[in-house]
Amino acid sequence: MRMLKGICVSIIVAVFLTAGTPNVNAFEQEGVAKGNKEIAAYLLWFKANPDDGDSFDAAVLGGTFGYFVTDPLEVGAYLQILNSDDITPWTLSPFVRYHFFYTPTTTPYVGGSLSFTDPDIEGEDLLLGLNLNAGVNVFMTENTAISPELNYGIYSDYTLLTMLVQLKYFF
């Protein structure tokens, strides 16, 4: 788990350090535009802090699908599934994101989502949560971006701090 944290932090630092550097292969991103769609895959690391004090770390693979209603406004959903110790919890989180400060190769955004999580544990109910997030699309080509994103989730029994590194394709 420590190695996974190090990899995630290294990727985010590299993306932020190179975000403002000139690109020798001059292009202008075409992904953030009205009517475009976005698909993404991500590796998620999170630290949960339940009220009972038993905090834990975990890694998850997931994906998103989004649609740009207007140039800056995107709606969509996160889907993640974790297979661990005879359980398969899943989470579906519809989201809204607002993109701002466009440059030819980067576009930061802020957003929020509602999370619906089935913990797949007998006797446990569906968990509901509110997530706030911020990230930046760093375009590698006109339609492909790497996007680090930080999320803060508020649930009835715990809070959740997540760090995603997404590989996105816009079409």
SVG drawing of the C-alpha trace seen along z (x, -y; Angstrom):
<svg xmlns="http://www.w3.org/2000/svg" viewBox="-30 -31 40 46">
<polyline fill="none" stroke="black" stroke-width="0.4" points="0.0,0.0 2.9,-2.4 4.3,-1.8 0.9,-2.6 0.7,-5.9 4.2,-6.8 3.2,-6.1 0.0,-8.2 1.8,-11.1 4.7,-11.0 2.2,-11.0 0.3,-14.0 3.5,-15.9 4.8,-15.2 1.5,-16.4 1.4,-19.6 5.1,-20.4 4.8,-19.8 1.3,-21.4 2.7,-24.9 5.7,-23.9 5.6,-24.5 4.8,-21.6 7.1,-20.9 4.3,-19.1 2.0,-22.2 -1.7,-21.3 -4.8,-22.6 -7.1,-20.4 -10.5,-19.7 -12.0,-17.7 -13.7,-20.3 -16.5,-21.4 -20.3,-21.4 -21.6,-18.0 -18.4,-16.1 -18.3,-12.9 -15.5,-11.7 -14.6,-8.2 -11.9,-7.6 -10.2,-4.8 -8.6,-5.5 -6.6,-4.1 -8.0,-5.3 -6.3,-5.4 -8.3,-6.3 -8.0,-6.6 -11.3,-6.1 -11.8,-7.4 -14.9,-5.8 -16.3,-7.3 -15.3,-4.2 -11.6,-5.0 -10.7,-2.0 -9.2,-3.9 -8.0,-2.0 -6.4,-2.4 -7.5,-0.8 -6.9,-0.9 -9.7,-0.6 -10.0,-0.6 -12.9,-2.5 -14.1,-4.6 -16.3,-7.6 -18.5,-8.7 -19.3,-12.3 -21.2,-14.6 -20.6,-18.3 -23.9,-20.1 -22.1,-23.4 -18.4,-24.2 -17.7,-24.5 -20.4,-22.2 -20.1,-18.4 -22.5,-15.8 -21.8,-12.1 -21.1,-9.3 -18.3,-7.5 -18.5,-3.7 -16.1,-1.7 -16.0,1.9 -13.6,3.4 -13.2,7.2 -11.8,7.9 -12.1,10.6 -15.3,12.3 -17.1,9.0 -17.6,7.0 -18.7,3.5 -19.7,1.1 -20.2,-2.6 -22.2,-4.7 -21.7,-8.5 -23.5,-10.9 -21.4,-14.1 -21.4,-17.7 -18.1,-19.4 -17.4,-23.0 -14.3,-23.5 -12.5,-26.9 -9.3,-28.8 -8.9,-27.0 -5.4,-26.9 -4.5,-24.9 -3.2,-22.0 -4.8,-22.2 -8.3,-22.7 -8.9,-22.7 -12.3,-21.8 -14.3,-21.6 -17.4,-19.5 -19.5,-17.5 -21.2,-14.1 -23.6,-12.0 -22.3,-8.5 -24.5,-5.4 -22.4,-2.5 -23.6,1.1 -21.0,2.4 -22.0,6.1 -22.0,7.0 -25.0,8.8 -27.0,6.5 -25.4,3.3 -27.6,0.8 -26.8,-1.3 -24.4,-4.1 -25.1,-7.6 -22.5,-10.3 -21.6,-13.8 -18.3,-14.3 -16.5,-17.5 -13.7,-17.3 -11.1,-19.4 -8.8,-18.3 -7.0,-19.3 -7.1,-17.8 -3.6,-17.9 -3.9,-17.1 -1.3,-14.9 -3.0,-15.0 -6.1,-16.9 -8.4,-14.3 -6.4,-12.4 -5.6,-13.7 -4.1,-12.6 -6.2,-14.1 -5.2,-14.1 -8.2,-14.7 -8.7,-15.1 -12.1,-14.2 -13.4,-14.7 -16.4,-12.5 -18.8,-13.0 -20.9,-10.0 -23.0,-9.4 -20.4,-7.2 -17.1,-8.5 -15.2,-10.9 -13.2,-9.8 -10.2,-11.5 -9.5,-10.1 -6.8,-10.8 -7.5,-9.7 -5.2,-9.7 -7.5,-9.4 -6.6,-8.6 -9.3,-10.3 -10.4,-10.2 -12.7,-12.8 -14.8,-12.2"/>
</svg>
